[in-house]
Amino acid sequence: MAANESERLDRQALAAERDLANVPNPYDVTKTQGSRFGFDLAAIDAHLAEEIIGQHEARALICETLELALADIGDPRRPLATCLFLGPTGVGKTEIVRALARALHGDADALCRVDMNTLSQEHYAASLTGAPPGYVGSKEGSTVFDQDLLEGRAGRPGLVLFDELEKASPEVILALLNIFDNGLMTVASGGKTYSFRKAIIFMTSNLGTKAIYGAQTATLKERIGRLVSGQSYRTAGEIAENELLNRFPPEFVNRIDRVQIFNPLRVTQAHELIGAEIRRINKRLERRGVQLILSEPAIEQLREKGFDQKFGARDLKRELRKAIEIPLARHIVACEGKFSPAGQTVWLRAVPLNGVMSFDTIKDRPYRSANDD
């Protein structure tokens, strides 16, 4: 019985993460006549705008890719699209794909995700392409891919994410080249073929991030100074292309449909990032009958201690866990049974006292709070 209760709570926790506000209903679709696909593009874009801060160009790229899928006019013998995201850590390269999976399929885990750092050595390539004949596992033809996820669900495209592409071995890159070219991958034993022809393929990489960041943040005065002193000035796009060609074969780079450089997060966006994280926390708190708002001093403390351009949103998440989630968990456990009767929501306001977050119970939710922006 205890095991069943634990499973029920696990499902509730995952459902809270999936059912974020403004997640489109997968069955509310816009269907184009003659297309294999149907989904609400405007609702998906609205969800991405709420979840991903400061990456308007990347959102536009995804919407253009989805428009092509919705029209269904691409080459049917290739993946729907192959996109590479470049940029420093913590700017949302992986998270935007997870948000897209949540918007398309109702679940952030509804994608084939392959961490390329696990395929950095030659002998690990079999986990992608299957074991060759004569080796253990060759008859099963098993790989890291799930054909159901590659095919997508109910008229919605599948999603594939190759994370940290630059860490993959040359053998893995060669296997990907074949996938990009004809949308198929036959395992090494020859006994099974996986189709990527109804999938959008995303890749992420940190290649050249220091040089790219320098080009993105250089002021006009710094650019002119370089030219005056005889130094060459390269745009972020030129740096990205050079880094890609230095790391990968030209025929591989040539098969990537779109390369998008993510913007560095700026301190002026910290307020929006905090608001997005608090919305996620509140969704998880719903099953406890608790909701959280932050006072302005709490937001300012999080911004000062938790925002670092080098680490992006990940540093902010670490600070939120330390400054908000742990004290909040302690407060909830200490007040167990002392909140309002079942069915009523308790509103807690986070206020820093001597650098430590405390929580006041307020009677009603304010008409507008600092977390609504």
Summary of the structure (lengths in Angstrom):
residues: 373
radius of gyration: 23.3
end to end distance: 43.5
largest distance: 75.5
contacts: 1126
relative contact order: 0.12
helix: 48%
strand: 16%
